[in-house]
Amino acid sequence: MVEPILIQGGRTLYPFRSGAGVKPRGYSGPLQRAMTDFGADESFEKAVGKLKEHYGVDVPVSAVREVTLQHAAQMALEEEPSGVAGGL
């Protein structure tokens, strides 16, 4: 399938990409969440199988690994310093 495009004022617009919130060769937020959930629970290879089974989506093992590790790194940056958790 070829994505329809619009030319407006000399600019190329991609309505589907904008509406779906995706980039070429990118993964939507909901798909990244599923990849991360499955990737954190199982091996990355098993996560690929679960994505296919549950959502009918084929993604490479390397993509599941990359997305899962990116989200893990972001979570590590957002963690509270040790000894501070638990409030006052």
Contacts in CASP RR format, 6 or more apart in sequence:
PFRMAT RR
TARGET T0000
AUTHOR 0000-0000-0000
METHOD contacts of the structure
MODEL  1
MVEPILIQGGRTLYPFRSGAGVKPRGYSGPLQRAMTDFGADESFEKAVGK
LKEHYGVDVPVSAVREVTLQHAAQMALEEEPSGVAGGL
3 14 0 8 1.000
3 16 0 8 1.000
3 17 0 8 1.000
4 15 0 8 1.000
4 16 0 8 1.000
5 12 0 8 1.000
5 13 0 8 1.000
5 14 0 8 1.000
5 15 0 8 1.000
6 12 0 8 1.000
6 13 0 8 1.000
6 14 0 8 1.000
6 15 0 8 1.000
7 13 0 8 1.000
17 23 0 8 1.000
17 24 0 8 1.000
20 28 0 8 1.000
21 28 0 8 1.000
21 29 0 8 1.000
22 28 0 8 1.000
27 35 0 8 1.000
27 59 0 8 1.000
27 63 0 8 1.000
27 67 0 8 1.000
31 55 0 8 1.000
31 57 0 8 1.000
31 59 0 8 1.000
32 67 0 8 1.000
32 71 0 8 1.000
34 51 0 8 1.000
34 54 0 8 1.000
34 55 0 8 1.000
35 47 0 8 1.000
35 51 0 8 1.000
35 59 0 8 1.000
35 63 0 8 1.000
35 64 0 8 1.000
35 67 0 8 1.000
35 68 0 8 1.000
36 67 0 8 1.000
36 68 0 8 1.000
36 71 0 8 1.000
36 72 0 8 1.000
38 46 0 8 1.000
38 47 0 8 1.000
38 50 0 8 1.000
38 51 0 8 1.000
38 64 0 8 1.000
39 46 0 8 1.000
39 47 0 8 1.000
39 64 0 8 1.000
39 65 0 8 1.000
39 68 0 8 1.000
40 68 0 8 1.000
40 72 0 8 1.000
41 47 0 8 1.000
42 50 0 8 1.000
44 61 0 8 1.000
44 64 0 8 1.000
44 65 0 8 1.000
44 68 0 8 1.000
45 61 0 8 1.000
47 64 0 8 1.000
47 68 0 8 1.000
48 58 0 8 1.000
48 59 0 8 1.000
48 60 0 8 1.000
48 61 0 8 1.000
48 64 0 8 1.000
51 57 0 8 1.000
51 58 0 8 1.000
51 59 0 8 1.000
51 64 0 8 1.000
52 58 0 8 1.000
END
